[in-house]
Amino acid sequence: MTISNELTSNIKTPRSLDAKDPIKNIRNRFHFPFDNNGNPFIYLCGNSLGLQPDTAEQYVMEELEAWKRLAVDGHLQAKRPWLPYHEFLTSYSAELVGALDVEVVVMNALTINLHLLMASFYRPNGKRKKILIEKNAFPSDLYRQNWHQSGCSFGNRLEIIQRHVSSQRSIWCR
């Protein structure tokens, strides 16, 4: 087999698998940013909102309208009541992590959940006393890290290492 045939064969396999993928059209339900040449980016950022679903604007506008029309009563009377929102996500979240419904709850935001996790379980010891975080992280993440360094009993046993993430390697890949 020549290099040319091998390359063609290697490209055909993923393309044939893509063609058979039963959920391949879900990709079309998201808005992709484009580069200067009109090509969509390949999105590989794991710590963000992700790509915007095509229904996001509609849902946000519905919630803003409910807030305008109902004010505080939206907690219980909105189309999707705000107070028990976590209950609507329980089964989906449990399935996602392989748990029972009674074992999960959707709450807080990522920074708070990381804080609770670290405050409960992280015990710096010996060589395992460093936390690596990007220098341009969300301010709330930096505050959380600083608390773990100075605001708790670990004191000088914990070392926070901040590394600059080059703009060349940002959230977009071509």
GUGUDO-944108 format. One record per atom (N, C-alpha, C, O): x, y, z; residue in one letter. Coordinates in steps of 0.1 Angstrom, whole numbers, padded with zeros to 4 digits, always signed. Last residue first. Layout:
XYZA/...
//
This chain:
-0082+0258+0147R/-0086+0259+0133R/-0085+0245+0127R/-0088+0244+0115R/-0096+0265+0179C/-0087+0257+0171C/-0091+0258+0156C/-0103+0258+0154C/-0100+0286+0207W/-0103+0283+0193W/-0092+0274+0187W/-0080+0276+0189W/-0091+0293+0232I/-0102+0284+0231I/-0105+0280+0216I/-0113+0271+0214I/-0055+0296+0226S/-0068+0299+0233S/-0078+0289+0230S/-0076+0278+0226S/-0028+0296+0219R/-0035+0284+0223R/-0047+0287+0230R/-0050+0280+0241R/-0021+0322+0215Q/-0019+0313+0204Q/-0027+0300+0207Q/-0032+0293+0197Q/-0021+0333+0240S/-0032+0336+0231S/-0032+0327+0219S/-0042+0325+0212S/-0010+0311+0265S/-0007+0319+0253S/-0020+0321+0245S/-0028+0312+0244S/-0015+0313+0298V/-0019+0306+0287V/-0018+0315+0275V/-0024+0325+0274V/+0008+0314+0325H/+0001+0322+0314H/-0003+0312+0303H/+0005+0304+0299H/+0001+0299+0356R/+0008+0298+0343R/+0000+0306+0333R/-0012+0305+0332R/+0006+0299+0391Q/-0002+0304+0380Q/+0007+0304+0367Q/+0018+0308+0367Q/+0004+0279+0418I/+0012+0282+0406I/+0003+0287+0395I/-0006+0280+0391I/+0002+0280+0452I/-0005+0283+0440I/+0004+0286+0429I/+0012+0296+0430I/+0009+0258+0478E/+0015+0267+0468E/+0006+0268+0456E/+0002+0258+0450E/+0005+0253+0513L/-0001+0253+0500L/+0005+0263+0490L/+0007+0274+0494L/+0016+0259+0537R/+0018+0245+0532R/+0013+0244+0517R/+0016+0234+0511R/+0010+0283+0547N/+0021+0283+0538N/+0024+0269+0533N/+0034+0267+0526N/-0024+0275+0552G/-0014+0285+0553G/-0003+0283+0543G/-0005+0281+0531G/-0044+0258+0559F/-0033+0252+0552F/-0021+0262+0552F/-0009+0258+0552F/-0067+0268+0571S/-0056+0264+0579S/-0044+0258+0572S/-0034+0255+0579S/-0075+0297+0550C/-0078+0284+0557C/-0066+0279+0564C/-0055+0286+0564C/-0067+0318+0535G/-0079+0319+0543G/-0083+0307+0551G/-0093+0307+0558G/-0046+0313+0518S/-0044+0322+0530S/-0055+0322+0539S/-0054+0325+0551S/-0052+0293+0499Q/-0038+0295+0503Q/-0037+0303+0516Q/-0029+0299+0525Q/-0079+0293+0496H/-0073+0281+0500H/-0059+0282+0505H/-0054+0275+0513H/-0081+0319+0487W/-0087+0316+0500W/-0081+0303+0505W/-0078+0301+0517W/-0069+0317+0462N/-0063+0325+0472N/-0069+0322+0486N/-0061+0322+0496N/-0089+0302+0449Q/-0075+0296+0451Q/-0068+0304+0462Q/-0062+0298+0471Q/-0110+0320+0449R/-0111+0307+0455R/-0098+0301+0458R/-0095+0296+0469R/-0099+0340+0433Y/-0103+0343+0447Y/-0104+0330+0455Y/-0100+0329+0466Y/-0097+0327+0409L/-0085+0331+0416L/-0088+0334+0430L/-0079+0331+0439L/-0124+0322+0403D/-0115+0311+0405D/-0102+0315+0412D/-0097+0307+0421D/-0133+0349+0400S/-0138+0341+0411S/-0130+0328+0414S/-0128+0324+0425S/-0119+0357+0377P/-0115+0362+0390P/-0121+0354+0401P/-0114+0352+0411P/-0109+0330+0355F/-0120+0338+0360F/-0116+0344+0374F/-0110+0337+0382F/-0074+0332+0347A/-0086+0325+0350A/-0097+0335+0354A/-0094+0346+0356A/-0048+0338+0337N/-0060+0346+0333N/-0073+0339+0336N/-0083+0340+0328N/-0032+0318+0346K/-0030+0332+0351K/-0042+0341+0348K/-0046+0349+0356K/-0045+0287+0355E/-0041+0296+0345E/-0041+0310+0351E/-0050+0313+0359E/-0031+0267+0382I/-0042+0275+0376I/-0037+0284+0366I/-0026+0290+0367I/-0022+0242+0403L/-0019+0248+0391L/-0031+0255+0385L/-0042+0248+0384L/-0012+0238+0436I/-0024+0239+0427I/-0020+0247+0415I/-0014+0258+0416I/+0006+0216+0457K/+0006+0226+0447K/-0008+0226+0439K/-0013+0215+0437K/+0012+0195+0474K/+0007+0208+0480K/+0006+0219+0470K/+0006+0231+0474K/+0026+0169+0475R/+0013+0172+0470R/+0006+0184+0476R/-0004+0183+0483R/+0048+0165+0491K/+0050+0171+0477K/+0037+0174+0471K/+0037+0182+0461K/+0031+0169+0521G/+0044+0165+0514G/+0046+0172+0501G/+0045+0185+0500G/-0002+0180+0514N/+0007+0172+0523N/+0020+0168+0515N/+0019+0164+0503N/-0034+0194+0515P/-0020+0195+0510P/-0010+0188+0520P/-0011+0190+0532P/-0063+0181+0511R/-0054+0183+0523R/-0040+0182+0518R/-0034+0172+0516R/-0095+0184+0500Y/-0081+0187+0497Y/-0073+0189+0509Y/-0076+0198+0517Y/-0122+0181+0509F/-0114+0170+0506F/-0099+0172+0504F/-0091+0163+0506F/-0137+0205+0514S/-0140+0193+0521S/-0129+0182+0520S/-0127+0174+0529S/-0125+0225+0499A/-0126+0227+0513A/-0129+0214+0521A/-0125+0212+0532A/-0128+0213+0473M/-0115+0215+0479M/-0116+0217+0494M/-0107+0211+0502M/-0157+0213+0471L/-0149+0201+0470L/-0135+0202+0476L/-0131+0193+0484L/-0162+0240+0474L/-0168+0231+0484L/-0160+0218+0483L/-0157+0211+0494L/-0149+0250+0451H/-0145+0255+0465H/-0150+0245+0475H/-0142+0241+0484H/-0163+0238+0431L/-0148+0235+0433L/-0144+0239+0447L/-0136+0232+0453L/-0188+0250+0435N/-0186+0236+0436N/-0172+0232+0438N/-0169+0222+0446N/-0181+0277+0429I/-0186+0273+0443I/-0184+0258+0445I/-0180+0254+0456I/-0173+0275+0402T/-0164+0280+0412T/-0168+0276+0426T/-0160+0271+0434T/-0197+0265+0390L/-0185+0257+0390L/-0175+0262+0401L/-0170+0254+0408L/-0225+0272+0411A/-0218+0274+0399A/-0205+0266+0401A/-0201+0262+0411A/-0255+0257+0426N/-0243+0266+0426N/-0238+0268+0412N/-0244+0265+0402N/-0266+0224+0416M/-0266+0236+0425M/-0254+0244+0422M/-0244+0239+0416M/-0284+0195+0413V/-0277+0205+0405V/-0278+0218+0414V/-0289+0222+0418V/-0278+0165+0429V/-0285+0177+0429V/-0277+0187+0421V/-0265+0187+0422V/-0280+0129+0434V/-0274+0141+0428V/-0284+0153+0430V/-0296+0151+0432V/-0292+0106+0445E/-0278+0108+0448E/-0272+0121+0442E/-0260+0124+0444E/-0317+0102+0436V/-0316+0106+0449V/-0301+0109+0453V/-0299+0114+0464V/-0312+0091+0410D/-0318+0105+0411D/-0316+0110+0425D/-0313+0122+0427D/-0280+0075+0409L/-0295+0074+0411L/-0300+0089+0413L/-0292+0098+0417L/-0255+0078+0383A/-0260+0078+0397A/-0275+0076+0397A/-0282+0077+0387A/-0240+0085+0360G/-0242+0071+0364G/-0246+0070+0378G/-0242+0060+0385G/-0239+0111+0351V/-0228+0106+0360V/-0230+0092+0365V/-0222+0087+0373V/-0262+0112+0335L/-0249+0117+0330L/-0238+0111+0338L/-0227+0108+0333L/-0283+0104+0352E/-0279+0096+0341E/-0265+0099+0335E/-0257+0090+0332E/-0283+0127+0369A/-0280+0114+0374A/-0276+0104+0363A/-0266+0097+0365A/-0291+0147+0351S/-0277+0147+0357S/-0273+0134+0363S/-0262+0130+0362S/-0316+0139+0344Y/-0306+0140+0333Y/-0292+0140+0339Y/-0283+0133+0334Y/-0329+0140+0369S/-0328+0127+0362S/-0317+0127+0351S/-0309+0118+0349S/-0326+0168+0376T/-0321+0157+0384T/-0319+0144+0376T/-0308+0138+0376T/-0336+0190+0364L/-0324+0185+0359L/-0319+0173+0366L/-0309+0167+0362L/-0359+0198+0378F/-0360+0195+0364F/-0348+0188+0358F/-0349+0181+0348F/-0348+0204+0403E/-0356+0192+0402E/-0358+0188+0387E/-0359+0176+0384E/-0337+0229+0399H/-0328+0218+0401H/-0335+0204+0399H/-0330+0194+0395H/-0359+0246+0400Y/-0352+0243+0387Y/-0343+0231+0388Y/-0342+0223+0378Y/-0378+0255+0419P/-0374+0241+0418P/-0366+0237+0405P/-0367+0225+0401P/-0377+0284+0414L/-0374+0278+0427L/-0370+0263+0425L/-0360+0259+0431L/-0386+0290+0388W/-0372+0291+0391W/-0368+0284+0404W/-0357+0279+0405W/-0407+0272+0364P/-0405+0279+0377P/-0391+0279+0382P/-0384+0269+0380P/-0413+0277+0334R/-0403+0269+0340R/-0400+0275+0354R/-0391+0283+0355R/-0434+0296+0334K/-0435+0284+0326K/-0425+0273+0331K/-0429+0261+0332K/-0438+0308+0368A/-0433+0309+0354A/-0435+0295+0347A/-0437+0285+0353A/-0446+0305+0394Q/-0456+0306+0384Q/-0451+0307+0370Q/-0459+0307+0360Q/-0425+0306+0413L/-0434+0294+0413L/-0444+0294+0401L/-0449+0284+0398L/-0409+0327+0406H/-0403+0315+0413H/-0412+0303+0413H/-0407+0292+0413H/-0425+0346+0396G/-0419+0337+0386G/-0412+0325+0393G/-0410+0315+0387G/-0431+0364+0415D/-0440+0352+0414D/-0435+0342+0403D/-0440+0331+0403D/-0413+0385+0413V/-0410+0374+0422V/-0419+0362+0421V/-0415+0351+0424V/-0424+0391+0380A/-0415+0395+0391A/-0412+0383+0400A/-0409+0372+0395A/-0440+0386+0357L/-0444+0380+0370L/-0435+0385+0382L/-0440+0383+0394L/-0430+0401+0335R/-0445+0400+0337R/-0448+0395+0352R/-0458+0399+0357R/-0402+0400+0337K/-0409+0413+0336K/-0424+0412+0340K/-0429+0421+0346K/-0399+0372+0340W/-0394+0381+0350W/-0401+0394+0350W/-0406+0400+0360W/-0409+0364+0315A/-0415+0360+0327A/-0411+0368+0339A/-0420+0372+0347A/-0390+0377+0298E/-0404+0381+0297E/-0411+0376+0310E/-0419+0384+0315E/-0367+0362+0306L/-0367+0377+0308L/-0382+0382+0308L/-0385+0391+0315L/-0375+0337+0297E/-0373+0339+0311E/-0373+0354+0314E/-0378+0358+0325E/-0376+0342+0269E/-0388+0337+0276E/-0387+0339+0291E/-0396+0344+0298E/-0350+0348+0264M/-0360+0358+0262M/-0373+0354+0269M/-0380+0363+0275M/-0338+0323+0268V/-0334+0334+0277V/-0345+0345+0276V/-0349+0351+0286V/-0350+0308+0248Y/-0353+0305+0262Y/-0349+0316+0271Y/-0356+0319+0281Y/-0340+0321+0225Q/-0355+0320+0227Q/-0358+0317+0242Q/-0366+0324+0248Q/-0313+0318+0228E/-0318+0331+0228E/-0333+0331+0231E/-0339+0339+0239E/-0311+0289+0226A/-0307+0296+0238A/-0313+0310+0239A/-0319+0314+0249A/-0314+0274+0203T/-0326+0277+0211T/-0323+0286+0223T/-0333+0290+0230T/-0289+0267+0193D/-0298+0276+0185D/-0311+0281+0192D/-0317+0290+0188D/-0264+0270+0219P/-0275+0262+0212P/-0284+0272+0204P/-0285+0283+0208P/-0232+0282+0217Q/-0246+0285+0220Q/-0255+0277+0212Q/-0254+0276+0200Q/-0206+0261+0230L/-0212+0268+0219L/-0227+0271+0222L/-0233+0263+0229L/-0196+0267+0265G/-0197+0259+0252G/-0203+0267+0241G/-0205+0279+0243G/-0191+0280+0287L/-0205+0278+0284L/-0207+0268+0273L/-0217+0262+0271L/-0161+0263+0298S/-0169+0275+0294S/-0183+0271+0292S/-0187+0260+0295S/-0139+0245+0297N/-0143+0252+0309N/-0151+0265+0305N/-0147+0276+0309N/-0131+0233+0273G/-0139+0226+0282G/-0144+0233+0294G/-0153+0228+0301G/-0130+0240+0239C/-0128+0246+0253C/-0137+0239+0262C/-0149+0238+0261C/-0129+0235+0212L/-0124+0225+0221L/-0122+0230+0236L/-0114+0225+0243L/-0143+0238+0181Y/-0144+0243+0195Y/-0140+0232+0205Y/-0146+0222+0205Y/-0132+0248+0151I/-0134+0236+0159I/-0133+0240+0174I/-0123+0245+0178I/-0149+0275+0134F/-0138+0270+0143F/-0142+0256+0148F/-0154+0253+0148F/-0158+0276+0099P/-0162+0275+0113P/-0150+0269+0121P/-0142+0261+0117P/-0145+0300+0077N/-0145+0286+0081N/-0149+0286+0096N/-0144+0293+0104N/-0142+0326+0068G/-0156+0321+0068G/-0156+0306+0072G/-0167+0300+0070G/-0118+0337+0071N/-0121+0331+0058N/-0134+0325+0057N/-0138+0319+0047N/-0116+0345+0097N/-0117+0355+0087N/-0120+0350+0073N/-0124+0358+0065N/-0138+0320+0113D/-0126+0327+0111D/-0127+0337+0100D/-0138+0339+0094D/-0169+0319+0132F/-0161+0317+0120F/-0148+0325+0120F/-0147+0335+0126F/-0186+0300+0158P/-0179+0312+0153P/-0171+0309+0140P/-0168+0297+0138P/-0216+0282+0155F/-0201+0281+0155F/-0196+0295+0151F/-0201+0300+0141F/-0244+0273+0173H/-0238+0284+0166H/-0223+0283+0167H/-0217+0284+0178H/-0261+0242+0169F/-0252+0251+0177F/-0247+0262+0168F/-0245+0259+0156F/-0274+0223+0155R/-0282+0230+0165R/-0274+0240+0173R/-0279+0245+0183R/-0257+0207+0140N/-0263+0218+0134N/-0272+0227+0143N/-0277+0238+0139N/-0251+0186+0157R/-0241+0196+0155R/-0247+0209+0149R/-0243+0220+0152R/-0271+0168+0153I/-0272+0177+0165I/-0262+0188+0164I/-0265+0199+0169I/-0266+0151+0132N/-0272+0164+0129N/-0274+0173+0141N/-0278+0185+0139N/-0255+0128+0143K/-0246+0138+0136K/-0253+0151+0134K/-0246+0161+0133K/-0265+0107+0157I/-0268+0120+0162I/-0259+0131+0155I/-0257+0142+0161I/-0257+0083+0144P/-0272+0087+0145P/-0275+0101+0150P/-0286+0106+0149P/-0233+0081+0120D/-0235+0086+0133D/-0250+0090+0135D/-0254+0099+0128D/-0225+0075+0094K/-0234+0066+0101K/-0239+0070+0115K/-0247+0064+0121K/-0207+0095+0088A/-0219+0094+0080A/-0229+0085+0086A/-0241+0088+0085A/-0186+0089+0106D/-0194+0101+0108D/-0207+0100+0100D/-0217+0105+0105D/-0177+0065+0094L/-0183+0064+0107L/-0191+0077+0110L/-0202+0076+0116L/-0167+0076+0071S/-0178+0066+0070S/-0185+0065+0083S/-0197+0063+0084S/-0147+0092+0082R/-0158+0098+0074R/-0169+0089+0073R/-0181+0093+0073R/-0129+0073+0093P/-0137+0083+0102P/-0148+0089+0095P/-0159+0092+0101P/-0122+0059+0068T/-0128+0053+0080T/-0136+0063+0089T/-0147+0060+0092T/-0110+0078+0050K/-0123+0072+0047K/-0130+0066+0060K/-0142+0067+0061K/-0085+0083+0061I/-0095+0094+0061I/-0109+0088+0059I/-0119+0093+0064I/-0072+0059+0057N/-0073+0064+0070N/-0083+0075+0072N/-0090+0077+0082N/-0073+0057+0029S/-0080+0047+0037S/-0082+0052+0051S/-0093+0050+0057S/-0056+0079+0022T/-0070+0079+0018T/-0078+0069+0026T/-0090+0072+0030T/-0032+0070+0034L/-0039+0082+0039L/-0053+0083+0035L/-0062+0086+0043L/-0028+0047+0018E/-0030+0046+0033E/-0037+0058+0039E/-0045+0057+0047E/-0025+0058-0007N/-0036+0049-0005N/-0039+0048+0010N/-0050+0047+0014N/-0001+0074-0002S/-0013+0080-0007S/-0025+0071-0004S/-0036+0076+0001S/+0017+0054+0004I/+0014+0064+0014I/+0001+0071+0011I/-0008+0073+0019I/+0006+0022-0009T/+0014+0034-0009T/+0009+0044+0002T/-0002+0042+0008T/+0009-0012+0000M/+0000+0000+0000M/+0009+0012+0000M/+0019+0013+0008M/
//
